[in-house]
Amino acid sequence: MSVTREHHAAGRKRVNLVEARWLGDESFVAGHPGRPTIRLDGTGKTGPGPVEALLCALAACASIDVVQILAKRRTPVEALEISVEGDRADAVPARLTRIRLHFRIKGSEIEPEQAVRAVMLGVSRYCSVRESLDPAIAISADLELNGSAPVPVDLAER
C-alpha cells in the first residue's frame, strides 16, 4: 500500500515536505529531508530544469498507476517507457500550455483495451501530479503496446 493510501486509510491528511538548497548559478539539490535528493538545474548542465522535473513527475506518477492497474488485472508490465512533451507559452512566465504523453508498454498478456483503460485511469483519475496541474493545460496521451502503431487514449473518459 502506498504512503498516500496509508494516510488516507488512517484518516490523516497527507503533507509533502521538500527542501531545496542552492548550489550556485541555477543549480539546486532538492528532496525530502533525510531521503535521496535530485539535482535541478535551470541551465540543464547538471540536471533537469524545474519544468522538465515537473514533466518527469507527471510521467512517473501516471506510470506508477498504469503499472499497478495492469498488475491488479494479472497482466504484468514487462517494460514501460514514456515520453512527455510540454509546450510552453511565449511569455513570462513561460507556463505549460499543452502536454503530450506517449506511453510504450510491453507485456505479453496485456490486451490493447486493458492497456488503453489503464493509461486513461492512470492519467485522468489516479495521478496526483496531473490533478495538481492547471486544468487549462491541454493534456493528451497515446499508447504503443508491444511495438504496435500508437493509438490515442481518450483522457476525458473516466
Solvent accessible surface area in square Angstrom, and as a share of the most:
residue,aa,sasa,rsa
1,M,167,0.74
2,S,42,0.27
3,V,74,0.43
4,T,67,0.39
5,R,98,0.36
6,E,82,0.37
7,H,45,0.20
8,H,148,0.66
9,A,79,0.61
10,A,62,0.48
11,G,70,0.67
12,R,137,0.50
13,K,172,0.73
14,R,79,0.29
15,V,115,0.66
16,N,111,0.57
17,L,97,0.48
18,V,103,0.59
19,E,105,0.47
20,A,68,0.53
21,R,152,0.55
22,W,160,0.56
23,L,70,0.35
24,G,22,0.22
25,D,107,0.55
26,E,87,0.39
27,S,11,0.07
28,F,77,0.32
29,V,25,0.14
30,A,12,0.09
31,G,15,0.14
32,H,61,0.27
33,P,58,0.36
34,G,91,0.87
35,R,138,0.50
36,P,127,0.80
37,T,79,0.46
38,I,103,0.52
39,R,104,0.38
40,L,32,0.16
41,D,5,0.03
42,G,41,0.39
43,T,58,0.34
44,G,46,0.44
45,K,162,0.69
46,T,75,0.44
47,G,19,0.18
48,P,52,0.33
49,G,9,0.09
50,P,85,0.54
51,V,39,0.22
52,E,96,0.43
53,A,20,0.15
54,L,67,0.33
55,L,23,0.11
56,C,76,0.45
57,A,40,0.31
58,L,0,0.00
59,A,13,0.10
60,A,55,0.42
61,C,26,0.16
62,A,0,0.00
63,S,13,0.09
64,I,100,0.51
65,D,12,0.06
66,V,0,0.00
67,V,59,0.34
68,Q,67,0.30
69,I,29,0.15
70,L,0,0.00
71,A,52,0.40
72,K,152,0.65
73,R,133,0.48
74,R,208,0.76
75,T,11,0.07
76,P,79,0.50
77,V,32,0.18
78,E,118,0.53
79,A,48,0.37
80,L,42,0.21
81,E,105,0.47
82,I,37,0.19
83,S,48,0.31
84,V,34,0.20
85,E,102,0.46
86,G,25,0.24
87,D,53,0.28
88,R,123,0.45
89,A,28,0.22
90,D,156,0.81
91,A,60,0.46
92,V,151,0.87
93,P,106,0.67
94,A,35,0.27
95,R,101,0.37
96,L,11,0.05
97,T,51,0.30
98,R,101,0.37
99,I,0,0.00
100,R,67,0.24
101,L,3,0.01
102,H,40,0.18
103,F,0,0.00
104,R,72,0.26
105,I,2,0.01
106,K,113,0.48
107,G,0,0.00
108,S,89,0.58
109,E,112,0.50
110,I,8,0.04
111,E,91,0.41
112,P,73,0.46
113,E,127,0.57
114,Q,33,0.15
115,A,0,0.00
116,V,45,0.26
117,R,113,0.41
118,A,0,0.00
119,V,0,0.00
120,M,3,0.01
121,L,16,0.08
122,G,0,0.00
123,V,1,0.00
124,S,5,0.03
125,R,100,0.37
126,Y,98,0.37
127,C,0,0.00
128,S,72,0.46
129,V,35,0.20
130,R,46,0.17
131,E,96,0.43
132,S,94,0.61
133,L,20,0.10
134,D,64,0.33
135,P,118,0.74
136,A,79,0.61
137,I,12,0.06
138,A,55,0.43
139,I,27,0.14
140,S,44,0.28
141,A,8,0.06
142,D,41,0.21
143,L,3,0.01
144,E,39,0.18
145,L,15,0.08
146,N,76,0.39
147,G,62,0.59
148,S,56,0.36
149,A,77,0.60
150,P,72,0.45
151,V,67,0.38
152,P,116,0.73
153,V,9,0.05
154,D,86,0.44
155,L,26,0.13
156,A,89,0.69
157,E,100,0.45
158,R,141,0.51
